[in-house]
Amino acid sequence: MDQNYPTIFYFTLYTFALLTSNKKSFIIRNTIQLDYTMLQTFYVGVKGVIVKDSKALILKSSRTDRKTFWDIPGGRINDRETILQTLRRELREELPSIGKFKIGKLLNVYRLSMDLPDGYGLVLIYYKVEAEDFQIYLSDEHCEYAWIAENEIDSLKAEEGYKKALKLALKDT
């Protein structure tokens, strides 16, 4: 390779999210500066911020292989699933009693600041979710839940993208 050739290039990551609720397509574009030898693989996850009475639902992880943390319901895309199919499946898995719900607007797309233990990155897509009133029963993935108000978000030990999604979901209520 030519010595004058820059070792840095710009890699553009396009995430396409189709909002079926209002039939608009959105393209989110992030430019990530990478060394040409550092190409990385990413998982993609989808999260649903459920809002009720001006508070958002958060779930406490019950995983024993790492420290517990508060999370937003959702998970990674499985092979051949669409983004919205993933969110529907994950909400039903993590909140078995959820009943009827509607996936609303796209809130945020965020790359975690740290890599996962397997060395892969994680990009999360956050949607607002409107759910009918329901009694909360958790799956084994979580041990506790809480409803958090907008003024409590900044005190959470959480990634900025997570906090931003919560704030945007509560802004419209």
C-alpha positions in Angstrom: 0.0 0.0 0.0 1.3 3.5 -0.9 2.8 5.2 2.1 0.9 8.4 1.3 -2.4 6.6 1.3 -4.3 7.6 4.5 -4.7 4.7 6.9 -8.0 6.2 8.0 -11.2 6.1 6.0 -14.8 6.9 6.6 -17.2 4.1 6.9 -20.8 5.1 6.7 -23.4 3.0 8.5 -26.9 3.2 7.2 -29.7 2.0 9.3 -33.1 1.9 7.7 -36.2 1.9 9.9 -39.7 1.7 8.4 -42.4 3.2 10.6 -45.5 1.4 9.7 -47.7 3.5 11.9 -47.4 6.6 9.7 -46.0 5.0 6.5 -42.8 7.1 6.4 -39.4 5.8 5.8 -36.4 7.2 7.7 -32.7 6.9 7.0 -30.4 7.5 9.9 -26.8 8.1 8.9 -23.8 8.0 11.2 -20.2 8.4 9.9 -17.7 6.4 11.9 -14.0 7.0 11.4 -12.1 3.7 11.4 -8.6 2.5 10.8 -8.7 0.3 7.6 -7.6 -2.7 9.7 -10.3 -2.3 12.3 -13.5 -3.3 10.5 -16.0 -4.4 13.1 -19.1 -6.6 13.3 -22.2 -5.3 15.0 -25.3 -6.8 16.4 -28.5 -4.9 16.0 -31.1 -4.7 18.8 -34.5 -3.1 19.0 -35.9 -1.5 22.2 -39.5 -0.4 23.0 -40.0 2.5 25.5 -43.4 1.9 27.1 -45.0 5.0 28.5 -47.8 5.3 31.1 -48.9 8.3 33.1 -45.8 10.3 32.1 -43.4 7.5 33.2 -41.4 5.0 31.2 -41.0 1.3 32.1 -37.5 0.0 32.8 -36.6 -3.6 33.7 -33.8 -4.8 36.0 -31.7 -7.5 34.5 -31.4 -10.8 36.4 -28.4 -12.2 34.6 -25.8 -13.8 36.9 -22.9 -13.7 34.4 -22.5 -10.0 34.8 -23.6 -7.1 37.1 -27.3 -6.3 37.1 -28.5 -3.2 35.3 -31.7 -1.4 34.3 -32.8 -1.8 30.8 -35.5 -1.0 28.3 -37.5 -4.0 27.0 -36.2 -5.4 23.7 -33.4 -7.5 22.3 -31.4 -8.5 19.3 -32.7 -9.3 15.8 -32.8 -13.0 15.0 -32.0 -14.3 11.5 -34.5 -13.2 8.9 -36.6 -11.1 11.3 -37.6 -7.5 10.5 -37.0 -4.7 13.0 -40.6 -4.5 14.0 -41.0 -8.3 14.2 -38.1 -8.4 16.6 -39.6 -5.7 18.8 -43.0 -7.5 18.9 -41.3 -10.8 19.8 -39.1 -9.3 22.4 -41.9 -7.4 24.1 -44.0 -10.6 24.3 -41.0 -12.6 25.7 -39.9 -10.1 28.3 -43.4 -8.9 29.3 -45.7 -12.0 28.8 -48.7 -10.2 30.1 -48.4 -7.2 27.8 -51.6 -7.7 25.8 -52.3 -5.3 22.9 -49.7 -2.7 22.0 -48.8 -0.4 19.1 -45.3 0.4 18.0 -45.0 4.2 17.5 -42.3 6.6 16.4 -38.6 6.0 16.1 -36.9 7.7 19.0 -33.2 7.1 18.7 -30.5 4.9 17.1 -27.4 4.5 19.2 -24.2 2.5 19.2 -23.1 1.4 22.7 -19.8 3.0 23.7 -18.3 -0.3 24.7 -18.1 -3.6 22.9 -19.8 -6.8 24.1 -17.7 -9.6 25.7 -17.4 -11.3 22.3 -15.8 -8.2 20.8 -18.8 -7.3 18.6 -20.4 -3.9 18.8 -24.1 -3.3 19.4 -26.4 -0.8 17.7 -29.7 -0.2 19.3 -32.9 1.1 17.7 -35.4 2.7 20.1 -39.2 3.0 19.4 -42.0 4.4 21.5 -44.6 1.8 22.4 -48.2 2.4 23.4 -49.6 -0.5 25.4 -53.0 -1.0 26.9 -53.0 -1.0 30.7 -51.7 -4.4 31.9 -50.5 -6.2 35.0 -46.7 -6.6 34.7 -45.3 -10.1 34.9 -41.7 -10.5 34.0 -39.8 -13.3 32.2 -36.7 -14.9 33.9 -34.5 -12.3 32.1 -35.6 -9.6 34.6 -36.1 -9.6 38.4 -37.7 -6.1 38.9 -39.4 -3.3 37.1 -39.9 0.4 37.7 -41.7 3.4 36.2 -39.3 6.3 35.8 -40.2 10.0 35.4 -38.3 12.4 33.2 -36.6 14.1 36.1 -35.1 10.8 37.2 -33.5 9.8 34.0 -30.2 11.7 34.4 -29.5 9.9 37.7 -29.5 6.5 36.0 -26.2 4.9 35.4 -26.8 4.2 31.7 -25.6 5.0 28.2 -26.5 8.4 26.8 -28.4 6.8 23.9 -30.6 5.0 26.4 -31.3 8.2 28.4 -32.0 10.1 25.2 -34.6 7.6 24.1 -36.4 7.7 27.5 -36.4 11.5 27.4 -37.8 11.7 23.9 -40.5 9.2 24.7 -41.6 11.2 27.8 -41.3 14.5 26.0 -44.6 13.9 24.1 -46.6 12.8 27.1 
